[in-house]
Amino acid sequence: MNKINILLADDDPVVTSSLKIILEASGEVNVLGIAGSGNEAIELFRSFSPDVLLMDIRMGETNGISAAKKILKEFPDGRILFLTTFSDDDYIVEALRIGAKGYILKQDYEGIVPALKTVLNGKTVFCSDVTEKIAAFMPSESDFDPKSFDLGEKEMEIIEMVGKGLSNKEIAGCLYLSEGTVRNYISGILLKLDIRDRTGLAVFYCEHIKA
């Protein structure tokens, strides 16, 4: 079985050493390196190209959000999973906007390895505390104009379904399309809206379209 190669980034050495022991004891994770700041995380990511970067948000020098922005600009396919003690609304929104693959709390040690697997499989993962907040901080009114982005009726339907968490297969079934056609639609939508991935599209839907 191939192990998940990760980097840890946290400015508390007690936390990183404990996490390294816990994660490697699972037999499913290999910690390639440990960063004590956002700047170190950037340099280590360049050196190791990990499967996943598991990073705290509040750190000295360059914080996790700033580091993630720089990493994802240089490595658009990079996978970053935020691990923090803070379930602050602003952090959640920003993590979603920049293309993070997840946001989980440090207290949930047992959920870290499953979360890493989920991220490695191309999905996003959020702990229950965070999931409950997502709907609450999104606005309830919309002044979004599809025509300004050259979006048609079918594209708007797909955006809504992505925003509601439907998979490509589920969307295809609802609209009587092939999964390949749905993927093509989503690729075109992302291009028109200048959004990085379907997670960002879901956030865009909640912020600008959801009534």
Number of C-alpha atoms within 10 A of each C-alpha: 5 8 13 20 19 25 25 25 29 27 21 13 13 10 13 21 13 10 17 20 11 16 18 15 11 11 12 15 19 18 20 19 19 22 21 19 23 28 22 17 27 23 13 20 22 13 11 13 16 21 20 22 29 27 30 28 26 19 18 13 14 17 19 28 21 15 21 29 18 15 22 17 12 12 14 12 11 20 27 27 27 26 25 20 13 16 16 11 14 9 17 22 16 12 23 20 19 20 24 25 25 25 29 27 20 17 11 12 12 11 13 21 17 11 21 27 17 15 20 16 9 10 15 21 21 18 16 10 12 19 14 11 15 16 13 10 14 16 13 13 12 13 9 13 11 13 9 8 12 11 16 11 10 11 17 15 13 21 25 19 18 21 20 13 14 15 13 20 14 16 22 18 12 12 12 10 14 14 16 12 12 21 15 12 16 20 15 14 23 17 12 13 13 12 18 16 17 20 22 20 23 21 21 19 22 22 19 16 21 19 11
